[in-house]
Amino acid sequence: MTYLEKIAGLGDLSLLTVDPDRHAALLHDWVTRPRNSFWGMGAHTLDQVREIYAFVDSLPTHHAYLIELDGEPVGLFQSYQPEADPVGERYQVQPGDVGMHLLLSPDRRLARGLTNVVGPALVRFLFRDPAARRIVVEPDVRNHLALRRLEIEGFTFASEIDMPDKRAQLAFLTRARFTARHPTPA
């Protein structure tokens, strides 16, 4: 286990490093669902999904985690260094920038309230690194639910950018802005 946080009213949220062989079938099921079309892997085979996550696992700059709630898988979280990613070619990367991607795919009984707590927990995880100063995201401009969630969480929207596979909305969340919105309990 890479990270554990107790979430009041929901349980233990944990992050486990994705094991491409062990988790490929689960990830394939999630990324090929029509509701997860913005992940961009809807037509991928099981072997392609396994290969992609084996490649991610081989990179020192990119990380993939399975999100579990009380031991039940509920999503996929990826972090990356923007300077080693195509997004870094489309904006001026600053020291301390950390990129993230999030796909939640809980069953219906866990869905309610989960999105409200997972985002802040993942940001706390990334900001454990004292060098991390700003979270970078680039969802598809058509993904209105993700854009609304980012707005709620306090991300500042920058320009739209053209990524290899999508038109994306670049957005940032600074450590200071996050801390002001989510003070650490005394």
GUSETOR-336968 format. One record per residue: x, y, z of N, C-alpha, C in turn. Coordinates in Angstrom, 2 decimals, m for minus. Example, Ala and Ser with C-alpha at 12.3 -4.5 7.8 and 13.67 -1.06 7.14 Angstrom:
REM GUSETOR-336968
+---------+---------+---------+---------+----------+---------+---------+---------+---------+
:  n_east : n_north :    n_up : ca_east : ca_north :   ca_up :  c_east : c_north :    c_up :
+---------+---------+---------+---------+----------+---------+---------+---------+---------+
:   13.19 :   m5.69 :    7.80 :   12.30 :    m4.50 :    7.80 :   13.20 :   m3.30 :    7.80 :
:   12.85 :   m2.25 :    7.08 :   13.67 :    m1.06 :    7.14 :   12.90 :    0.03 :    7.87 :
+---------+---------+---------+---------+----------+---------+---------+---------+---------+
This chain:
REM GUSETOR-336968
+---------+---------+---------+---------+----------+---------+---------+---------+---------+
:  n_east : n_north :    n_up : ca_east : ca_north :   ca_up :  c_east : c_north :    c_up :
+---------+---------+---------+---------+----------+---------+---------+---------+---------+
:    0.84 :   m1.18 :    0.00 :    0.00 :     0.00 :    0.00 :    0.88 :    1.24 :    0.00 :
:    0.53 :    2.19 :   m0.85 :    1.31 :     3.41 :   m0.99 :    0.81 :    4.52 :   m0.08 :
:   m0.52 :    4.56 :    0.16 :   m1.11 :     5.66 :    0.90 :   m2.40 :    5.17 :    1.55 :
:   m2.69 :    5.69 :    2.73 :   m3.93 :     5.37 :    3.43 :   m4.43 :    6.62 :    4.12 :
:   m5.72 :    6.90 :    3.94 :   m6.36 :     8.03 :    4.60 :   m7.75 :    7.61 :    5.06 :
:   m8.05 :    7.88 :    6.32 :   m9.39 :     7.59 :    6.83 :  m10.31 :    8.72 :    6.40 :
:  m11.42 :    8.36 :    5.75 :  m12.40 :     9.33 :    5.27 :  m13.64 :    9.20 :    6.13 :
:  m13.93 :   10.24 :    6.88 :  m15.09 :    10.22 :    7.79 :  m16.36 :    9.87 :    7.03 :
:  m17.09 :    8.90 :    7.55 :  m18.35 :     8.50 :    6.96 :  m18.25 :    7.55 :    5.78 :
:  m17.04 :    7.32 :    5.27 :  m16.88 :     6.42 :    4.12 :  m15.98 :    5.24 :    4.42 :
:  m14.87 :    5.47 :    5.10 :  m13.96 :     4.37 :    5.40 :  m12.53 :    4.70 :    5.06 :
:  m11.73 :    3.67 :    4.86 :  m10.31 :     3.83 :    4.55 :  m10.10 :    3.90 :    3.05 :
:   m9.55 :    5.02 :    2.62 :   m9.19 :     5.19 :    1.22 :   m7.71 :    4.85 :    1.10 :
:   m7.38 :    3.94 :    0.21 :   m5.99 :     3.56 :    0.03 :   m5.60 :    3.62 :   m1.44 :
:   m4.32 :    3.83 :   m1.67 :   m3.75 :     3.80 :   m3.01 :   m2.76 :    2.65 :   m3.08 :
:   m2.93 :    1.82 :   m4.09 :   m2.03 :     0.70 :   m4.35 :   m1.41 :    0.90 :   m5.72 :
:   m0.14 :    0.69 :   m5.84 :    0.50 :     0.79 :   m7.15 :   m0.13 :   m0.25 :   m8.08 :
:   m0.52 :    0.19 :   m9.28 :   m1.12 :    m0.73 :  m10.24 :   m0.12 :   m1.81 :  m10.61 :
:   m0.58 :   m3.04 :  m10.53 :    0.17 :    m4.20 :  m11.01 :   m0.45 :   m4.53 :  m12.37 :
:    0.26 :   m4.26 :  m13.48 :   m0.35 :    m4.42 :  m14.81 :   m0.95 :   m5.80 :  m15.06 :
:   m0.29 :   m6.85 :  m14.60 :   m0.83 :    m8.19 :  m14.83 :   m2.04 :   m8.46 :  m13.95 :
:   m1.93 :   m8.12 :  m12.69 :   m3.01 :    m8.40 :  m11.73 :   m4.24 :   m7.53 :  m11.94 :
:   m4.04 :   m6.27 :  m12.34 :   m5.16 :    m5.32 :  m12.41 :   m5.68 :   m5.06 :  m13.82 :
:   m5.07 :   m5.65 :  m14.83 :   m5.44 :    m5.35 :  m16.23 :   m6.92 :   m5.60 :  m16.51 :
:   m7.47 :   m6.71 :  m16.06 :   m8.87 :    m7.02 :  m16.36 :   m9.81 :   m5.99 :  m15.73 :
:   m9.55 :   m5.61 :  m14.48 :  m10.36 :    m4.60 :  m13.81 :  m10.25 :   m3.26 :  m14.55 :
:   m9.03 :   m2.83 :  m14.85 :   m8.83 :    m1.55 :  m15.53 :   m9.47 :   m1.57 :  m16.92 :
:   m9.34 :   m2.69 :  m17.62 :   m9.96 :    m2.82 :  m18.93 :  m11.47 :   m2.66 :  m18.83 :
:  m12.07 :   m3.29 :  m17.83 :  m13.51 :    m3.16 :  m17.63 :  m13.89 :   m1.68 :  m17.43 :
:  m13.12 :   m0.97 :  m16.64 :  m13.44 :     0.43 :  m16.37 :  m13.23 :    1.31 :  m17.59 :
:  m12.06 :    1.24 :  m18.22 :  m11.73 :     2.19 :  m19.29 :  m12.52 :    1.97 :  m20.56 :
:  m13.15 :    0.81 :  m20.72 :  m13.93 :     0.55 :  m21.92 :  m15.42 :    0.81 :  m21.73 :
:  m15.84 :    1.23 :  m20.54 :  m17.24 :     1.57 :  m20.32 :  m17.57 :    2.87 :  m21.05 :
:  m18.73 :    2.92 :  m21.69 :  m19.10 :     4.15 :  m22.41 :  m19.04 :    5.41 :  m21.54 :
:  m19.42 :    5.31 :  m20.27 :  m19.41 :     6.50 :  m19.42 :  m17.99 :    7.00 :  m19.13 :
:  m16.99 :    6.17 :  m19.40 :  m15.59 :     6.56 :  m19.18 :  m14.87 :    6.86 :  m20.50 :
:  m15.64 :    7.26 :  m21.51 :  m15.09 :     7.48 :  m22.85 :  m13.99 :    8.54 :  m22.86 :
:  m14.03 :    9.51 :  m21.94 :  m13.01 :    10.55 :  m21.93 :  m11.64 :   10.03 :  m21.52 :
:  m11.57 :    8.81 :  m21.01 :  m10.27 :     8.23 :  m20.67 :   m9.50 :    7.88 :  m21.94 :
:  m10.23 :    7.74 :  m23.05 :   m9.60 :     7.55 :  m24.36 :   m9.13 :    6.14 :  m24.66 :
:   m9.65 :    5.16 :  m23.90 :   m9.20 :     3.78 :  m24.13 :  m10.37 :    2.84 :  m24.42 :
:  m11.49 :    3.40 :  m24.86 :  m12.71 :     2.62 :  m25.05 :  m12.61 :    1.46 :  m26.00 :
:  m11.74 :    1.53 :  m26.99 :  m11.60 :     0.46 :  m27.98 :  m10.40 :   m0.44 :  m27.70 :
:   m9.72 :   m0.24 :  m26.59 :   m8.52 :    m1.02 :  m26.28 :   m8.88 :   m2.45 :  m25.86 :
:   m8.02 :   m3.38 :  m26.25 :   m8.18 :    m4.76 :  m25.81 :   m7.57 :   m4.91 :  m24.42 :
:   m7.84 :   m6.03 :  m23.80 :   m7.25 :    m6.33 :  m22.50 :   m5.71 :   m6.30 :  m22.58 :
:   m5.16 :   m6.90 :  m23.62 :   m3.70 :    m6.90 :  m23.77 :   m3.14 :   m5.49 :  m23.96 :
:   m3.85 :   m4.65 :  m24.69 :   m3.39 :    m3.28 :  m24.87 :   m3.39 :   m2.51 :  m23.54 :
:   m4.42 :   m2.72 :  m22.74 :   m4.48 :    m2.07 :  m21.43 :   m3.33 :   m2.55 :  m20.56 :
:   m3.09 :   m3.84 :  m20.55 :   m1.97 :    m4.40 :  m19.78 :   m0.65 :   m3.79 :  m20.25 :
:   m0.44 :   m3.72 :  m21.56 :    0.79 :    m3.16 :  m22.11 :    0.97 :   m1.69 :  m21.74 :
:   m0.10 :   m0.92 :  m21.80 :   m0.03 :     0.50 :  m21.45 :    0.40 :    0.67 :  m20.00 :
:   m0.21 :   m0.10 :  m19.10 :    0.13 :     0.06 :  m17.68 :    1.47 :   m0.55 :  m17.34 :
:    1.92 :   m1.53 :  m18.12 :    3.30 :    m2.02 :  m17.95 :    4.29 :   m0.93 :  m18.37 :
:    3.96 :   m0.22 :  m19.44 :    4.82 :     0.90 :  m19.87 :    4.84 :    2.00 :  m18.82 :
:    3.66 :    2.38 :  m18.32 :    3.59 :     3.41 :  m17.27 :    4.41 :    2.98 :  m16.06 :
:    4.29 :    1.70 :  m15.70 :    5.02 :     1.17 :  m14.55 :    6.54 :    1.24 :  m14.75 :
:    6.97 :    1.24 :  m15.99 :    8.41 :     1.28 :  m16.28 :    8.99 :    2.70 :  m16.22 :
:    8.13 :    3.69 :  m16.17 :    8.59 :     5.08 :  m16.20 :    8.83 :    5.63 :  m14.79 :
:    9.94 :    6.29 :  m14.56 :   10.16 :     6.90 :  m13.25 :    9.37 :    8.20 :  m13.06 :
:    8.79 :    8.71 :  m14.15 :    8.10 :    10.00 :  m14.13 :    6.58 :    9.89 :  m14.06 :
:    6.05 :    8.70 :  m14.23 :    4.61 :     8.47 :  m14.26 :    4.27 :    7.33 :  m13.30 :
:    3.14 :    7.46 :  m12.63 :    2.73 :     6.44 :  m11.65 :    1.23 :    6.20 :  m11.77 :
:    0.83 :    4.96 :  m11.64 :   m0.59 :     4.59 :  m11.68 :   m0.94 :    3.86 :  m10.38 :
:   m2.09 :    4.24 :   m9.81 :   m2.53 :     3.68 :   m8.54 :   m3.98 :    3.23 :   m8.65 :
:   m4.27 :    2.13 :   m8.02 :   m5.63 :     1.68 :   m7.85 :   m6.15 :    2.33 :   m6.56 :
:   m7.30 :    2.97 :   m6.64 :   m7.92 :     3.58 :   m5.46 :   m8.89 :    2.55 :   m4.89 :
:   m8.74 :    2.29 :   m3.60 :   m9.66 :     1.37 :   m2.92 :  m10.31 :    2.07 :   m1.74 :
:  m11.55 :    1.71 :   m1.49 :  m12.27 :     2.18 :   m0.32 :  m12.61 :    0.94 :    0.49 :
:  m12.04 :    0.86 :    1.68 :  m12.19 :    m0.33 :    2.53 :  m11.89 :   m1.61 :    1.75 :
:  m10.84 :   m1.56 :    0.93 :  m10.40 :    m2.74 :    0.19 :  m11.13 :   m3.00 :   m1.10 :
:  m12.13 :   m2.19 :   m1.43 :  m12.89 :    m2.38 :   m2.68 :  m12.42 :   m1.38 :   m3.72 :
:  m12.00 :   m1.85 :   m4.91 :  m11.53 :    m0.93 :   m5.95 :  m12.64 :    0.03 :   m6.39 :
:  m12.31 :    1.33 :   m6.43 :  m13.30 :     2.34 :   m6.83 :  m12.77 :    3.28 :   m7.91 :
:  m11.48 :    3.18 :   m8.26 :  m10.98 :     4.09 :   m9.27 :   m9.51 :    3.91 :   m9.58 :
:   m9.09 :    4.70 :  m10.54 :   m7.72 :     4.71 :  m11.03 :   m7.19 :    6.13 :  m10.93 :
:   m6.00 :    6.27 :  m10.38 :   m5.36 :     7.58 :  m10.20 :   m3.98 :    7.51 :  m10.80 :
:   m3.62 :    8.52 :  m11.59 :   m2.30 :     8.58 :  m12.18 :   m1.67 :    9.93 :  m11.86 :
:   m0.39 :    9.90 :  m11.54 :    0.36 :    11.13 :  m11.34 :    1.54 :   11.10 :  m12.31 :
:    2.01 :   12.30 :  m12.65 :    3.11 :    12.37 :  m13.61 :    3.84 :   13.70 :  m13.48 :
:    5.06 :   13.71 :  m13.97 :    5.85 :    14.92 :  m14.05 :    5.56 :   15.56 :  m15.41 :
:    4.93 :   16.74 :  m15.43 :    4.53 :    17.34 :  m16.70 :    5.66 :   17.54 :  m17.70 :
:    6.87 :   17.78 :  m17.22 :    7.98 :    17.99 :  m18.16 :    8.32 :   16.72 :  m18.93 :
:    7.84 :   15.56 :  m18.47 :    8.09 :    14.29 :  m19.14 :    6.83 :   13.75 :  m19.82 :
:    5.89 :   14.65 :  m20.08 :    4.59 :    14.26 :  m20.63 :    4.24 :   15.22 :  m21.77 :
:    3.42 :   14.79 :  m22.71 :    3.02 :    15.70 :  m23.80 :    2.42 :   17.02 :  m23.31 :
:    1.77 :   17.03 :  m22.17 :    1.20 :    18.29 :  m21.68 :    2.30 :   19.33 :  m21.43 :
:    3.47 :   18.89 :  m21.04 :    4.57 :    19.80 :  m20.76 :    5.09 :   20.54 :  m21.97 :
:    4.73 :   20.06 :  m23.17 :    5.10 :    20.74 :  m24.40 :    4.10 :   21.84 :  m24.76 :
:    3.04 :   21.98 :  m23.95 :    1.94 :    22.88 :  m24.31 :    1.70 :   24.01 :  m23.32 :
:    2.52 :   24.07 :  m22.29 :    2.45 :    25.18 :  m21.35 :    3.83 :   25.30 :  m20.71 :
:    4.06 :   26.40 :  m20.03 :    5.37 :    26.61 :  m19.39 :    5.38 :   25.92 :  m18.03 :
:    6.02 :   24.76 :  m17.97 :    6.10 :    23.98 :  m16.73 :    6.89 :   24.78 :  m15.70 :
:    6.38 :   24.81 :  m14.47 :    7.07 :    25.48 :  m13.37 :    7.64 :   24.45 :  m12.41 :
:    8.71 :   24.79 :  m11.70 :    9.22 :    23.87 :  m10.68 :    8.11 :   23.54 :   m9.68 :
:    7.98 :   22.28 :   m9.35 :    6.96 :    21.86 :   m8.39 :    5.63 :   21.49 :   m9.01 :
:    5.51 :   21.52 :  m10.35 :    4.27 :    21.09 :  m11.01 :    4.17 :   19.56 :  m10.96 :
:    2.99 :   19.07 :  m10.67 :    2.70 :    17.64 :  m10.64 :    1.37 :   17.43 :  m11.36 :
:    1.37 :   16.55 :  m12.35 :    0.14 :    16.26 :  m13.10 :   m0.62 :   15.10 :  m12.49 :
:   m1.94 :   15.10 :  m12.73 :   m2.76 :    13.99 :  m12.25 :   m3.92 :   13.72 :  m13.20 :
:   m4.33 :   12.45 :  m13.21 :   m5.51 :    11.97 :  m13.92 :   m6.31 :   11.14 :  m12.93 :
:   m7.64 :   11.20 :  m13.04 :   m8.50 :    10.46 :  m12.12 :   m9.67 :    9.87 :  m12.88 :
:   m9.91 :    8.59 :  m12.65 :  m11.08 :     7.90 :  m13.17 :  m11.73 :    7.18 :  m12.00 :
:  m12.94 :    7.60 :  m11.66 :  m13.68 :     6.91 :  m10.60 :  m14.70 :    6.00 :  m11.24 :
:  m14.80 :    4.79 :  m10.74 :  m15.75 :     3.83 :  m11.28 :  m16.31 :    2.95 :  m10.16 :
:  m16.86 :    3.59 :   m9.11 :  m17.40 :     2.81 :   m8.00 :  m18.75 :    2.21 :   m8.34 :
:  m19.15 :    1.21 :   m7.57 :  m20.52 :     0.72 :   m7.75 :  m21.47 :    1.79 :   m7.19 :
:  m22.74 :    1.64 :   m7.49 :  m23.72 :     2.67 :   m7.14 :  m23.78 :    2.98 :   m5.65 :
:  m23.62 :    1.98 :   m4.81 :  m23.76 :     2.25 :   m3.38 :  m22.61 :    3.09 :   m2.82 :
:  m21.47 :    3.09 :   m3.50 :  m20.33 :     3.89 :   m3.05 :  m20.23 :    5.23 :   m3.77 :
:  m20.93 :    5.38 :   m4.87 :  m20.77 :     6.57 :   m5.71 :  m21.14 :    7.86 :   m4.99 :
:  m22.20 :    7.83 :   m4.22 :  m22.66 :     9.06 :   m3.58 :  m21.64 :    9.55 :   m2.55 :
:  m21.22 :   10.76 :   m2.71 :  m20.29 :    11.37 :   m1.78 :  m18.83 :   11.06 :   m2.04 :
:  m18.55 :   10.06 :   m2.86 :  m17.17 :     9.66 :   m3.09 :  m16.38 :   10.75 :   m3.83 :
:  m16.99 :   11.33 :   m4.85 :  m16.26 :    12.35 :   m5.62 :  m15.93 :   13.57 :   m4.77 :
:  m16.72 :   13.84 :   m3.75 :  m16.45 :    14.99 :   m2.89 :  m15.21 :   14.82 :   m2.04 :
:  m14.83 :   13.59 :   m1.74 :  m13.71 :    13.35 :   m0.83 :  m12.47 :   12.80 :   m1.50 :
:  m12.63 :   12.13 :   m2.63 :  m11.48 :    11.51 :   m3.28 :  m10.50 :   12.56 :   m3.80 :
:  m11.01 :   13.58 :   m4.49 :  m10.13 :    14.62 :   m5.05 :   m9.23 :   15.24 :   m3.99 :
:   m9.80 :   15.77 :   m2.90 :   m8.95 :    16.35 :   m1.86 :   m7.96 :   15.33 :   m1.26 :
:   m8.37 :   14.08 :   m1.10 :   m7.46 :    13.07 :   m0.56 :   m6.27 :   12.85 :   m1.50 :
:   m6.54 :   12.82 :   m2.80 :   m5.46 :    12.62 :   m3.77 :   m4.52 :   13.82 :   m3.82 :
:   m5.09 :   15.02 :   m3.70 :   m4.24 :    16.22 :   m3.66 :   m3.38 :   16.20 :   m2.40 :
:   m3.95 :   15.79 :   m1.27 :   m3.13 :    15.68 :   m0.04 :   m2.00 :   14.68 :   m0.26 :
:   m2.28 :   13.58 :   m0.94 :   m1.25 :    12.59 :   m1.24 :   m0.13 :   13.23 :   m2.06 :
:   m0.47 :   13.97 :   m3.11 :    0.56 :    14.58 :   m3.96 :    1.34 :   15.65 :   m3.21 :
:    0.66 :   16.40 :   m2.35 :    1.33 :    17.47 :   m1.61 :    2.12 :   16.95 :   m0.41 :
:    2.14 :   15.65 :   m0.18 :    3.05 :    15.11 :    0.84 :    4.49 :   15.38 :    0.45 :
:    4.72 :   15.47 :   m0.85 :    6.06 :    15.80 :   m1.35 :    6.25 :   17.31 :   m1.18 :
:    7.18 :   17.74 :   m0.33 :    7.35 :    19.18 :   m0.10 :    7.75 :   19.96 :   m1.36 :
:    8.28 :   19.27 :   m2.37 :    8.65 :    19.94 :   m3.61 :    7.44 :   20.24 :   m4.50 :
:    6.33 :   19.54 :   m4.26 :    5.12 :    19.75 :   m5.07 :    4.48 :   21.08 :   m4.68 :
:    4.28 :   21.93 :   m5.68 :    3.72 :    23.25 :   m5.41 :    2.42 :   23.51 :   m6.14 :
:    2.17 :   22.74 :   m7.24 :    0.99 :    23.02 :   m8.04 :    0.56 :   21.75 :   m8.76 :
:   m0.75 :   21.46 :   m8.72 :   m1.32 :    20.32 :   m9.42 :   m1.77 :   20.80 :  m10.80 :
:   m1.47 :   19.99 :  m11.82 :   m1.81 :    20.30 :  m13.20 :   m2.77 :   19.22 :  m13.71 :
:   m3.84 :   19.64 :  m14.35 :   m4.78 :    18.70 :  m14.97 :   m5.13 :   19.20 :  m16.36 :
:   m5.56 :   18.27 :  m17.23 :   m5.94 :    18.66 :  m18.59 :   m7.04 :   17.74 :  m19.11 :
:   m8.26 :   17.88 :  m18.52 :   m9.37 :    17.06 :  m19.00 :   m9.87 :   17.52 :  m20.37 :
:  m10.54 :   16.63 :  m21.04 :  m11.19 :    16.94 :  m22.31 :  m12.17 :   18.09 :  m22.10 :
:  m12.18 :   19.06 :  m23.00 :  m13.07 :    20.21 :  m22.85 :  m14.55 :   19.82 :  m22.88 :
:  m14.85 :   18.64 :  m23.41 :  m16.25 :    18.18 :  m23.46 :  m16.67 :   17.47 :  m22.18 :
:  m15.73 :   17.22 :  m21.29 :  m16.03 :    16.49 :  m20.05 :  m16.53 :   17.48 :  m19.00 :
:  m17.78 :   17.86 :  m19.15 :  m18.37 :    18.90 :  m18.29 :  m18.43 :   18.50 :  m16.83 :
:  m18.61 :   17.22 :  m16.54 :  m18.63 :    16.79 :  m15.14 :  m17.27 :   16.98 :  m14.49 :
:  m16.20 :   16.64 :  m15.20 :  m14.85 :    16.83 :  m14.65 :  m14.55 :   18.32 :  m14.49 :
:  m14.92 :   19.12 :  m15.46 :  m14.66 :    20.56 :  m15.37 :  m15.41 :   21.17 :  m14.19 :
:  m16.63 :   20.76 :  m13.97 :  m17.40 :    21.26 :  m12.83 :  m16.74 :   20.84 :  m11.52 :
:  m16.28 :   19.60 :  m11.44 :  m15.62 :    19.10 :  m10.23 :  m14.35 :   19.90 :   m9.95 :
:  m13.58 :   20.20 :  m10.98 :  m12.35 :    20.98 :  m10.81 :  m12.68 :   22.39 :  m10.31 :
:  m13.72 :   22.96 :  m10.83 :  m14.15 :    24.29 :  m10.39 :  m14.53 :   24.26 :   m8.90 :
:  m15.28 :   23.25 :   m8.50 :  m15.68 :    23.08 :   m7.10 :  m14.46 :   22.94 :   m6.21 :
:  m13.45 :   22.21 :   m6.68 :  m12.25 :    21.96 :   m5.89 :  m11.28 :   23.14 :   m5.86 :
:  m11.57 :   24.20 :   m6.62 :  m10.73 :    25.39 :   m6.56 :   m9.64 :   25.50 :   m7.61 :
:   m9.68 :   24.65 :   m8.62 :   m8.70 :    24.76 :   m9.70 :   m8.93 :   26.05 :  m10.47 :
:   m7.86 :   26.65 :  m10.94 :   m7.92 :    27.83 :  m11.77 :   m7.75 :   27.39 :  m13.22 :
:   m8.71 :   27.78 :  m14.07 :   m8.65 :    27.38 :  m15.47 :   m7.71 :   28.32 :  m16.23 :
:   m6.89 :   27.72 :  m17.06 :   m5.99 :    28.47 :  m17.93 :   m6.52 :   28.32 :  m19.36 :
:   m5.64 :   28.20 :  m20.32 :   m6.05 :    28.11 :  m21.72 :   m6.47 :   26.69 :  m22.09 :
:   m7.18 :   26.59 :  m23.20 :   m7.44 :    25.29 :  m23.81 :   m6.20 :   24.94 :  m24.62 :
:   m5.86 :   23.65 :  m24.64 :   m4.68 :    23.19 :  m25.37 :   m5.05 :   22.00 :  m26.24 :
:   m4.32 :   21.82 :  m27.30 :   m4.51 :    20.65 :  m28.17 :   m3.52 :   19.57 :  m27.76 :
:   m4.06 :   18.48 :  m27.24 :   m3.26 :    17.30 :  m26.91 :   m3.33 :   16.34 :  m28.09 :
:   m2.47 :   15.31 :  m28.12 :   m2.49 :    14.38 :  m29.26 :   m3.86 :   13.74 :  m29.50 :
:   m4.64 :   13.53 :  m28.44 :   m5.90 :    12.80 :  m28.57 :   m7.14 :   13.60 :  m28.16 :
:   m6.98 :   14.91 :  m27.87 :   m8.14 :    15.67 :  m27.41 :   m7.85 :   17.16 :  m27.38 :
:   m8.91 :   17.92 :  m27.32 :   m8.83 :    19.35 :  m26.98 :   m9.03 :   19.37 :  m25.47 :
:   m8.09 :   19.97 :  m24.74 :   m8.09 :    19.87 :  m23.28 :   m8.16 :   21.25 :  m22.63 :
:   m8.72 :   21.25 :  m21.43 :   m8.76 :    22.45 :  m20.59 :   m7.64 :   22.34 :  m19.57 :
:   m6.66 :   23.21 :  m19.68 :   m5.56 :    23.23 :  m18.73 :   m6.04 :   23.92 :  m17.45 :
:   m5.75 :   23.32 :  m16.30 :   m6.17 :    23.91 :  m15.02 :   m5.12 :   23.60 :  m13.96 :
:   m5.05 :   24.47 :  m12.95 :   m4.03 :    24.37 :  m11.92 :   m4.65 :   24.55 :  m10.53 :
:   m4.04 :   23.91 :   m9.55 :   m4.40 :    24.09 :   m8.15 :   m3.10 :   24.24 :   m7.37 :
:   m2.87 :   25.43 :   m6.81 :   m1.65 :    25.65 :   m6.04 :   m1.80 :   25.07 :   m4.64 :
:   m0.67 :   24.77 :   m4.05 :   m0.66 :    24.29 :   m2.66 :   m1.35 :   25.32 :   m1.75 :
:   m1.04 :   26.60 :   m1.93 :   m1.62 :    27.64 :   m1.07 :   m3.14 :   27.69 :   m1.20 :
:   m3.64 :   27.61 :   m2.43 :   m5.10 :    27.65 :   m2.63 :   m5.76 :   26.42 :   m2.03 :
:   m5.14 :   25.25 :   m2.21 :   m5.70 :    24.03 :   m1.64 :   m5.72 :   24.10 :   m0.13 :
:   m4.62 :   24.53 :    0.47 :   m4.51 :    24.61 :    1.93 :   m5.54 :   25.59 :    2.50 :
:   m5.76 :   26.69 :    1.80 :   m6.76 :    27.66 :    2.26 :   m8.17 :   27.07 :    2.23 :
:   m8.44 :   26.22 :    1.27 :   m9.79 :    25.61 :    1.12 :   m9.94 :   24.35 :    1.99 :
:   m8.83 :   23.72 :    2.31 :   m8.83 :    22.46 :    3.06 :   m7.79 :   22.54 :    4.19 :
:   m8.05 :   23.39 :    5.20 :   m7.06 :    23.51 :    6.28 :   m6.87 :   22.17 :    7.01 :
:   m5.64 :   21.95 :    7.44 :   m5.33 :    20.75 :    8.21 :   m5.95 :   20.88 :    9.59 :
:   m6.68 :   19.85 :   10.05 :   m7.27 :    19.92 :   11.38 :   m6.18 :   20.07 :   12.45 :
:   m6.49 :   20.87 :   13.45 :   m5.50 :    21.09 :   14.54 :   m5.36 :   19.91 :   15.43 :
+---------+---------+---------+---------+----------+---------+---------+---------+---------+
